[in-house]
Amino acid sequence: LMPKGPGQPAGIVDTIAPLTFSRRVSWGLCALAAAASVVISTIGSTAYISHSWHIVSRRLHFPASREVVAMSAGPKDPKPVFGSDDVLFGSIERNQRATGRPFGDFLDAGTGSHSLRWMASLLLHHSDPGDDLHVSKFTAVTADEKMRRNVLSEAEGLGIDGRGEVVIGDWAVEDGEGRLCAGEKYDTILADYLVGAIDGFAPYFQDRIFPRLASHLKPGGRMYVVGLNPIPDRVNGDAEVFCRVTKLRDACILLAGHRCYREFPPDWIERHLRQAGLEIVETSKFPIMYSQSTIVRQLNVARSKLGLFPSRGLANEMSKQIDALEKESKQATDRSPTGRLKLGFDYVITAEMPVTVEEDNSS
């Protein structure tokens, strides 16, 4: 299904084929953990955040679609990710081509390993300024020094060091010297699973993130928001087991004294994008198919928290529940003809900053 062109009414696109794995189930960074805003380094794309890195407030969902890349090419041998490899980034590329304009000055507002590798594919394979997917310069927002080291290693391995800058800071700091990207404007802004991560780093800031980002978007520029629709409390059928897995995982995170992510549905995102002065161009949804290995990774997140529980007895009993759910999920995926459980969807929302009559005439 082709995206709508400029000037056409906003639409919702449901992909024909399910997304085999969720990219959300997750990437490793939110830009909201640091207190200051300083330019760390000039490198060629977004910051690398290892999937195995874990902030105390991070839920760490491992998306299997991204894990394939991480397993086949670690930080010492990273490979670019193309839109043809990833349906979500592929959707963004198609929507951008429909504008007839390049990505231009690009801000990755909450960067991660996967978006770095995607940006590498744009920088290395769309170097012609007339190409619709050309990135003229790139700014990536990351969280701390450990991330910066991973970024430098990843960028060097991809051969894109020297092509952009990495900024460390907190979007919740809206005034003063700590304000991220002060005075900067971009043609394209990517919020790749950023909104869901905010609760772990800057609780209750979700309603302000889009006005904050929109202040950095040029007239006619586009914002691409990637997210995961919240997993329901319960469903009918075998996929119900994954609902219970997410509840158990989050219970373990909370009992360990950490914070969970909080996902938001696409209608919430659309509503707040409009409130920020943006126009919705298109919303695309991509159904998710969970494999047994993906489910086990969620359970392993729960297991990783047991040592932080307030009592050993509670940890032992929770461990039994985790083991029981792993066995039950294996039975459920074995019953599925595809070996996977279909539940929920990822989404990509394309929004655009309107061009006023005055701005149009001046251009």
Secondary structure as GFF3:
##gff-version 3
##sequence-region A 1 363
A	DSSP	beta_strand	11	14	.	.	.	ID=ss1
A	DSSP	beta_strand	38	43	.	.	.	ID=ss2
A	DSSP	alpha_helix	64	72	.	.	.	ID=ss3
A	DSSP	alpha_helix	87	99	.	.	.	ID=ss4
A	DSSP	beta_strand	104	108	.	.	.	ID=ss5
A	DSSP	alpha_helix	113	125	.	.	.	ID=ss6
A	DSSP	beta_strand	135	142	.	.	.	ID=ss7
A	DSSP	alpha_helix	145	158	.	.	.	ID=ss8
A	DSSP	beta_strand	164	168	.	.	.	ID=ss9
A	DSSP	beta_strand	186	192	.	.	.	ID=ss10
A	DSSP	alpha_helix	194	201	.	.	.	ID=ss11
A	DSSP	alpha_helix	206	214	.	.	.	ID=ss12
A	DSSP	beta_strand	217	228	.	.	.	ID=ss13
A	DSSP	alpha_helix	240	255	.	.	.	ID=ss14
A	DSSP	alpha_helix	266	275	.	.	.	ID=ss15
A	DSSP	beta_strand	279	291	.	.	.	ID=ss16
A	DSSP	alpha_helix	292	304	.	.	.	ID=ss17
A	DSSP	three_ten_helix	306	308	.	.	.	ID=ss18
A	DSSP	alpha_helix	312	335	.	.	.	ID=ss19
A	DSSP	beta_strand	340	352	.	.	.	ID=ss20
A	DSSP	alpha_helix	357	362	.	.	.	ID=ss21
###
